[in-house]
Amino acid sequence: MTSRERVLAAINHQQPDRVPIDFGATGQTGISVCALYRLREYLGLPKKDLDVFEMVQMLGVVDEDLRKIMKSDVIGMNHPEDSLGVMNTGTKKRFVMPDGTPTLINAGNEFDILPDGGIKMYPQGDRNAPPSIYMPSGGYFFDIIDRAPEYDEDNLTPREDFKNFFSVMSDETARYYEKESKRLSTETDYCVIGNLAGAGFGDPGAIPAPFEKHPQGIRKFDEWCMAQILYPEYVQEVFEMQTEFMLKNLEIYKQAVGDNIQICWVSGTDFGTQNAEFMSTDMFQQLYKPYYKRVCDWIHQNTNWKTFFHTCGCVVKLLDDFVDMGMDIINPVQLSAKGMDARMLKEKYGDKLVFWGGGVDTQDMLPNGTPEEVAAQVTERLDILSKGGGYIFNTIHNIVGDTRAENIWAAFHAVHQYNETHFSR
């Protein structure tokens, strides 16, 4: 099989010729630019300043030389602008991480290095706006700064508050997607995942809006959580507005990319903590599910794409609703969270959901284990999750900055060995 055929078989719950691999195709299956730099050095690849494709998490672009070594089957089609709203014009500027890793970011970005070594950046590269993200000294990624002023709970104005949060895709952006999707479809045999997003309802990484110059309304995550109980009409109006824009953008996106992509990345909202769901099933069904269903229904009725959702943590009580609303692929499959047992997930939902991730724990095992322990965990999970298709190997979320290169290689090399042992002919 080609990589594209292999992934298509897996996401259609058929047994592929080997376990497909994703290495760095999305903003939740990627790798810190710092870990990426050390991995390239460990594998003997040329040293270079590394492109960053996701600014808040500081995720590095995986180049073709490394993608081949890792035997990845998936490639992502990213936005033409970064998470601070700065367009990629092809011109880059150098940005050195606190640990010395040299990177390249979009030239329009503006940042300050503070006396204590911390770094702050500005939305859309505008120094007249308050800085929107901050990296502490010695950090590997940015935190989003809460900047919205106090709101009047007796005079809530959701559509006014979020008028600059949503937008209809521009002709320029649509032309970019058309050209880039054709290139990836015809010049590679990778499965192409369109990292569109746009339907991350209540996403704590998006609500504070690091790309907005002056966010308004309820934007702090704790206040947003409380608003779901105190002001549900506000939340619903924001979601209604978001759905309207998402459906418009999906129509434009479909016209631009057609069948050049196989998967559409829909949402990155986390619905689980380490120990439980963020909310009751009743709240999810009332506030979130109807809007997700409208988006998924449009995709399934108008395209051949599979829907990709990222949601961390314990989400066991929401899985039936996820299936019912039209989720095809779930990531990162956080098996370390309470109740997220691999065997239960495969037995009960293996024919309903594609598991994308879950291959090795990035919170503890990958950064702290030995290479042998990492490989053993990978092999154990492949035995459970890969049978009969419906599985794409990846770590549980992004590989963090201080992860040792030998452990990263141990994880992916274990998949290569598993494939040779179980699928060689």
URSULUR-V885387 format. One record per helix or strand of 2 or more residues. SS is the DSSP state (H for helix, E for strand). FROM is the first residue (numbers start at 0). TO is the last residue. If there is no record, write none. Layout:
SS;FROM;TO / SS;FROM;TO
This chain:
H;2;10 / E;19;20 / E;30;31 / H;32;41 / E;49;53 / E;58;59 / H;63;69 / E;73;76 / E;91;95 / E;101;105 / E;110;112 / E;118;121 / H;122;124 / E;130;134 / E;142;143 / H;157;160 / H;170;186 / E;190;193 / H;220;229 / H;231;259 / E;262;266 / H;280;301 / E;305;309 / H;315;324 / E;328;330 / H;341;348 / E;353;355 / H;364;367 / H;370;384 / E;390;392 / H;404;422
